Amino acid sequence: MMGKVESEDTKFVSPIEIDHDIRMNKDIRRSLNAEDSIKNAKQYEKERIATERKGKRLMPIMDKFNCDVETAESIKKKEVWIGMTYEMLVYERGKPDNINRSNYGHREQYQACWMDWRPMCFYFDDSHVITAYN
């Protein structure tokens, strides 16, 4: 008869008990993995819905400037960067207080200034892409 045999020093476990313990551990691991999968699926769904809502909220900006979500978000936050367009600045700040035009032999260049904003002045050419600001 197979079963537990115990002495003061040693505990013997039968192969049947070992097999049973292994099966129980596998069942527990499967259960934990299933719980993790459910948690991960719920988290993924929450993030997907949040991104979808953000995309809908930013859709007018994305359509107007034909840009991605990150760029639209930056415009909404009124951030400025080299490479944005003059039209994006006007969308953020309204029309500038003044625009200065210059031509030093290459082509027309422009300086648009908003007196109540920092940074105040932006520089661009006929492409309307901001090349510098201060």
RACORLIN-V387071 format. One record per residue. N is the residue number from 1. SS is DSSP state (@ for helix, = for strand, . for the rest). PSI is psi in whole degrees, 0 to 359 (* if undefined). Layout:
BEGIN
N_SS_PSI, N_SS_PSI
END
This chain:
BEGIN
1_._132, 2_._140, 3_._186, 4_._134, 5_=_120, 6_=_142, 7_._183, 8_._326, 9_._325, 10_._145, 11_=_122, 12_=_137, 13_._137, 14_._157, 15_@_330, 16_@_317, 17_@_322, 18_@_314, 19_@_317, 20_@_316, 21_@_320, 22_@_314, 23_@_319, 24_@_317, 25_@_319, 26_@_318, 27_@_318, 28_@_315, 29_@_317, 30_@_317, 31_@_315, 32_@_319, 33_@_321, 34_@_318, 35_@_317, 36_@_319, 37_@_318, 38_@_315, 39_@_316, 40_@_319, 41_@_318, 42_@_317, 43_@_317, 44_@_317, 45_@_319, 46_@_315, 47_@_321, 48_@_316, 49_@_317, 50_@_317, 51_@_319, 52_@_316, 53_@_317, 54_@_316, 55_@_319, 56_@_320, 57_@_326, 58_@_358, 59_@_319, 60_@_320, 61_@_316, 62_@_320, 63_@_316, 64_@_318, 65_@_3, 66_._55, 67_._173, 68_._177, 69_@_317, 70_@_316, 71_@_317, 72_@_321, 73_@_319, 74_@_319, 75_@_316, 76_@_325, 77_._359, 78_._35, 79_._154, 80_._152, 81_._156, 82_._131, 83_._345, 84_._167, 85_=_160, 86_@_322, 87_@_323, 88_@_319, 89_@_316, 90_@_323, 91_@_318, 92_@_315, 93_@_349, 94_._183, 95_._146, 96_._159, 97_._325, 98_=_155, 99_=_126, 100_=_133, 101_=_141, 102_=_155, 103_=_110, 104_._31, 105_._335, 106_._298, 107_._173, 108_=_136, 109_=_154, 110_=_149, 111_=_118, 112_=_130, 113_=_137, 114_._112, 115_._333, 116_._10, 117_._155, 118_._131, 119_._155, 120_._314, 121_=_141, 122_=_143, 123_=_137, 124_=_168, 125_=_201, 126_._341, 127_._347, 128_._17, 129_=_129, 130_=_127, 131_=_339, 132_=_162, 133_=_159, 134_._*
END
